[in-house]
Amino acid sequence: MGRGRQKAKQTKVARDLKYYSPDTNYKALEQELTGHSRTDVATDSRHSASRSDEPEDRDPYPGWSDDR
């Protein structure tokens, strides 16, 4: 029991999603598609904070294996 109410709600949500059209930011879309952005990747703090002096292929668990 209650399947009809559940299906009606799912149908309503699906219809709302189908006909929902948010305002499009064409300037941001153009920048994303052309690859030009306002911030340089090299100066972006998110990317520079993740860098370190260690190579990426270095084993993060050097002493954890049992095959010594």
Sequence and secondary structure as in RCSB ss.txt:
>XXXX:A:sequence
MGRGRQKAKQTKVARDLKYYSPDTNYKALEQELTGHSRTDVATDSRHSASRSDEPEDRDPYPGWSDDR
>XXXX:A:secstr
  HHHHHHHHHHHHHHHHT      HHHHHHHHHT  SS GGG HHHHHH  SS TTS S TT  S  
